[in-house]
Amino acid sequence: MATQTTASGRPTVTFYGAAHTVTGSMHLVEAGGVRFLLDCGLFQGKRSEARQRNTHFPFNPADIRAVVLSHAHLDHCGNLPNLVRQGFRGPIWCTPATRDLAAVMLADAAKIQEEDAAYLNRHRNGQPPIEPLYTREDAHRTVRQCESLSYERPKEILPGVEIRFVDAGHLLGSAMTAVRLKGAGANEHTLTFTGDVGRRGEPILRDPAPVPPGDLLISESTYGGRTHPPVNLLAGALGDLVERTVNRGGKVLIPAFSLGRTQTVVFYLHELMKQGRFTDLPIYVDSPLAASATEVYHMHPECFDEETAKLLEDDPDLFGGARVQYLRTPDESKRLNGRQEPCVIIAASGMCEAGRILHHLKHNIEGERNTVLIVGFQAPDTLGRRLVEKQAKVRILDGWYQVRAEIVQMSGFSSHGDQNDLLAYFAPLAGKTKQVRLVHGEPDAAEALATALRGIGFSDVSVPGQGDIVTID
């Protein structure tokens, strides 16, 4: 569906991703004759649908003048190299930390795209070869188009389009974006895009800044209708789970996104070890990407909260270094398969759909002494969701396996604000913000948040579908 402009010339936003789902964030803004994107993320789901949606844009990439990127998770930035591959030549505006993380994330994603295409082509039996969605060269070109903009520094990025980033507290460098769209004369419209918003009181990062006011608020709704357990109980629960598994001679497997979630889990384990719990227990982060992302964390202490900044001064090993072993090579990873003694293994992917965690699950899921700890949201149709649903038998790689390991889910590790957080963030805007559109949430979660927002004074709240358009009043 093409973007359209109203007869009055008011700006429009078309929701092309993360509509009724939590993946593929992408929203097209048209104002004053220019088009720009809020995010350009990978759609992650069934292979055939994902390939179709990620390959074909519902607009001409060459017509896009700029991209405003909220943060470096792949569901928000992961299709940027394909946009560039298909003709986008404009700037990609993001914070300095997001640029550094995106360089790591996109290079890794391109490598996976190339390897997947090569694997599939070996089994094509004379059929036309499959091209990767994008290549590492596309990823490198994308990063060269990134323009860094620090928090709280307004910038006119296009004629009549000004943006300002504020800290979203979700991931290193993550940002909410306040957008001013200046029309003829005194005519002006504003919108606020939250990207993903963090929790209050989480370690490492600062709490989210106040949400900028706007005529239109576009917000995530991942945990609408749900609440997280208190942050201050999380370390104790993690410590109890690890000790319970160790005492029965098992391993703890933690599927975790390499960026953000892995660093948070390592932070908690590090603090537990400092307190004297399981000090001799081997802990492995089996992810080259996580190792590289952790190096970027060390480069940007300006994003940390005061407590973490002070801890880093006292203990530069805060993210594990001496106590945690980061594995990069396949041989290092394979050696863990033969290990019989208790240990903790953190590996990607967070939803168990790819990566090294699959091999560890294959070798350990049928062991009754072991524990699989799920620390993040699991989308429908993923192996992670099937584990959370306690299915008795699951397919992993090339075979079926009985689930005999203990499966535990701890939602408290989520870096998304829950319903109480979001209501607290948005309450000051009630009666001032004219329109609210909820994205990046499954339908039940988004509708639950919409109902709650109406209850505190927001009159125009809705959940757009794929291709829906809103005109900014």
Buried (B, 14 or more C-beta within 10 A) or exposed (E): EEBEBEEEEBBBBBBBBBBBBBBBBBBBBBBBEBBBBBBBBBBBBEEEEBEEBBEEBBBEBEBBBBBBBBBBBBBBBBBBBBBBBBEBEBBBBBBBBBBBBBBBBBBBBBBBBBEBBEEBBEEEEEEEEBEBBBBBEBBBBBBEBBBBBEBEEEEEBBEBBBBBBBBBBBBBBBBBBBBBBBBEEEEEBBBBBBBBBBBBEBBBBBBBBEBBEBBBBBBBBBBBBBEBEEBEEBBEBBBEBBBBBBEEEBBBBBBBBBBBBBBBBBBBBBBBBBEEBBEEBBBBBBBBBBBBBBEBBEEBEBBBBEEBBEBBEEEEEBBBBEBBBBBBEEEBBBEBEEBEEBBBBBBBBBBBBEBBBBBBBBBBBEBEBBBBBBBBBBBEEBBBBBBBEEEEEBEBEEEEBEBBBBBBBBBBBBBBBBBBBBBEBBEEBBEEBBBBBBBBBBBEBBBBBBEBBBEEEBEBBBBBEBEBBBBBE
